Amino acid sequence: MQRVQTKRELQKTLVKLRAQGSLGLVPTMGALHKGHASLIERSARENAHTVVSIFVNPTQFNNQADLQHYPRTAEADLDLIRAIAPNALVFSPSVAEMYTQDPSPKTYDFHGLDKVMEGAFRDDHFNGVGTVVEMLLRLVAPQKAYFGEKDFQQLRIVQKLTKTLNLPVDIVGCPIVREANGLAMSSRNERLSPEARQRAGIIHQTLTTAKEKFGTESVLEVKEWAKGVFDALPRFTLEYLEIADVDTLTPANKKQKGTAYRAFMAVYLEDVRLIDNMAMN
Ligand code: AMP
């Protein structure tokens, strides 16, 4: 495993790697866990070389406290990557290196994909994501880039971005990796007390039952039922719960024939914001 911290070193190293076959890119913000590991393993299986970027991107944080508290575990991250992809290339630039002078996001037109759910509650978040993902894709020019369905809206937005910009890369969506109680793995889970982390399994349980109900009940009935679960749990504060078309991400009020739906939610527990989603049909 090799680690580079400047764009110049990255591009110099990539010249050699590209000559040996296809490149896969796994963009991350570090504090790596088994969810990230699944993306890295898949990329390592499908490509001659894998580039893992570790960069806590300031322009996608709408909340400065969240940015400051974001876990940074560089040594453990490198150990994890070394163990699963010994010939990976790690790119871990500083903010100044990545943004040169101006750490502010570009403005994209994501055709409304960014206006709902995460976008409605996190101002400019997806412009920040788009900015850093575009930079990474242009720098690394991989054949494939791997993103988790944990951030399903982000996955759709990155697919839209690469299509609009005509970037020749295949965006691969990877299934959500969960803890034993069903809680979607996240770097933010570390900030929960052990008791809350256990209780947070209710998020996955609720989505699973919502999926069962979705077979026979209306969209509004399922949503009301799921919201009711969290209303009855005072330690959880539900931010949103939507059932949306998987392609347009438009929240639905009624089922349409031939449309695939997914439920999406964000909830606060002990001041930690947790997101999850699940296919409903
Ligand atoms: P992050 O470091 O949180 O920006 O995540 C980097 C990538 O890992 C994103 O594409 C995430 O969607 C993905 N990821 C994070 N958690 C999980 C998980 N539990 N399962 C699958 N992918 C994940």
Boltz pocket constraint, residues with backbone or C-beta under 6 A from the ligand:
constraints:
  - pocket:
      binder: B
      contacts: [[A, 27], [A, 28], [A, 29], [A, 30], [A, 34], [A, 35], [A, 36], [A, 38], [A, 39], [A, 146], [A, 147], [A, 148], [A, 149], [A, 150], [A, 151], [A, 174], [A, 175], [A, 176], [A, 177], [A, 178], [A, 184], [A, 185], [A, 186], [A, 187]]
      max_distance: 6.0
